[in-house]
Amino acid sequence: MKQESSKHQNYEILNLLGYGLSKFDIEFIQEFGFTTKTDFFNYFVEIGIVKTGSVVKNRMDLFDPFFPNNGRKGWWQKGDAYIHRKHLIDNLFGKESAKSYANIVKLYLRKNYKIKSISADVTPIVKSRFKKLQKTGLEAELYFMNNFDSLEIFKNGTLEDARLFGDGYDFQINVNDSTYLAEVKGIREKKGKFRLTEKEFKMASKYKQNYVVSVVLNLNDLPTFLLIENPIKNLKFIEKIIKPKQKKEYHLISDIC
């Protein structure tokens, strides 16, 4: 069995392909005009996504254990090591049919690889979700939501989602009589930097030991957590003034009733 030793340069499209192949099987490749998987794999060699068709097959093998109804075991030996990849795609596109999901992959190929011979028909809301696909924030947040209970500080805690409030933290974790505010940051490699917004900095300053930056490292491979309690005390930040962009608003000339 071939092991993935590092991130493939076309990591994201391969994940989309592996998910589609494992979930929809032959229906998925038929949406691209192919009748055999071999021809489908070789197509991505022809357009320069991979060097050999086996790379696409390997990504299918990676997702197969998460879709037991397809009748293939795939790389079952890896267990749930890569399930964070499925969670991300599930969250964005898990309710799509084979046809609509194939259109999402086609949209990715058109936008990221300039494959103009492919047409993609997607709804506005799918386009909005599509924009989230390449951002580390959502992927890290989903990983945190599915694994926070494995962290000793949050053990047996209950999670409340605060992302929509925009108040300087992503989640509130209630553990017995303690309340923690968790701000999640995602880094694709094994090390890197993150920033705090003004609201996050103020909340971290206010809640001190109960404000925890939960960094999800190595999102490209096998994610790990790095927790930083009281980040204002334990890390050094430099203030930068970011000039806001000029934004347009359109106001009604007269009352609507």
Residue pairs with C-beta under 8 A, 6 or more apart in sequence:
1 75
1 77
2 54
2 58
4 58
4 62
4 221
6 221
7 188
7 220
7 221
8 14
8 50
8 55
10 49
10 50
11 220
12 108
12 112
12 133
12 134
13 49
13 105
13 108
13 109
13 112
13 113
14 49
14 50
14 55
14 56
14 59
15 59
15 63
15 85
15 89
16 89
16 104
16 105
16 108
17 44
17 56
17 59
17 60
17 105
18 56
18 59
18 60
18 61
18 62
18 63
19 63
19 85
19 86
19 89
20 28
20 98
20 101
20 102
20 105
21 28
21 29
21 37
21 56
21 59
21 60
21 63
22 60
22 63
22 64
22 66
22 67
22 70
22 72
22 74
23 63
23 67
23 70
23 101
24 98
24 101
24 102
25 70
26 37
27 98
28 98
28 101
28 102
29 35
29 36
29 37
29 39
29 40
31 98
31 99
31 102
31 103
32 40
32 43
32 102
32 106
34 40
34 43
37 57
38 53
40 56
41 53
41 54
41 56
41 57
42 53
44 50
44 53
44 55
44 56
45 51
45 52
45 53
47 109
47 113
47 115
48 113
49 56
49 113
50 56
60 74
61 72
61 74
61 75
62 74
62 75
62 78
62 82
62 85
63 74
63 85
63 86
64 70
64 72
64 73
64 74
64 75
64 76
65 73
65 74
65 75
65 76
65 78
65 79
66 83
66 86
81 222
82 222
83 146
84 139
84 142
84 143
84 146
84 219
84 223
87 142
87 143
87 146
88 133
88 138
88 139
88 142
91 138
91 142
92 129
92 130
92 132
92 133
92 138
93 101
93 104
93 126
93 129
96 104
96 126
100 122
100 126
103 120
103 121
103 122
103 126
104 120
104 122
104 126
104 130
106 118
106 119
106 120
107 120
107 122
107 127
107 130
108 130
108 133
109 115
109 118
109 120
110 116
110 118
110 119
110 120
122 130
132 138
136 186
136 187
136 188
136 219
137 184
137 186
139 186
139 216
139 219
140 184
140 185
140 186
140 216
140 219
140 223
141 163
141 170
141 184
141 186
143 186
143 216
143 219
143 223
144 170
144 171
144 182
144 184
144 214
144 216
145 159
145 161
145 171
147 225
148 154
148 157
148 159
148 171
148 173
148 182
148 214
149 155
149 156
149 157
151 214
151 225
151 227
153 175
153 180
153 212
153 227
153 229
154 173
154 175
154 180
154 182
155 175
156 175
156 176
157 173
157 174
157 175
157 180
158 173
158 174
159 171
159 172
159 173
160 171
160 172
160 173
160 174
161 170
161 171
162 169
162 170
162 171
162 172
162 181
163 170
163 171
166 199
167 199
167 203
168 181
168 183
168 197
168 199
168 200
168 201
168 202
168 203
168 204
169 181
169 182
169 183
169 200
169 203
169 211
170 182
170 183
170 184
171 181
171 182
171 184
172 179
172 180
172 181
172 182
173 179
173 180
173 181
173 182
174 180
178 210
179 210
180 210
180 211
180 212
181 203
181 207
181 210
181 211
181 212
182 212
182 213
182 214
183 196
183 200
183 203
183 204
183 211
183 212
183 213
183 214
184 214
184 215
184 216
185 194
185 213
185 214
185 215
185 216
186 215
186 216
186 219
187 193
187 194
187 215
187 216
187 217
187 218
187 219
188 218
188 219
188 220
189 217
189 218
189 220
190 217
190 218
191 217
192 217
194 213
194 215
196 204
196 213
196 231
196 237
201 232
201 237
203 211
204 211
204 213
204 230
204 231
204 232
205 232
208 230
208 232
208 233
209 229
209 230
211 229
211 230
211 231
212 227
212 228
212 229
212 231
213 227
213 228
213 231
214 225
214 226
214 227
214 228
215 225
215 226
215 227
215 228
216 223
216 224
216 225
217 223
217 224
217 225
217 226
218 224
228 234
228 235
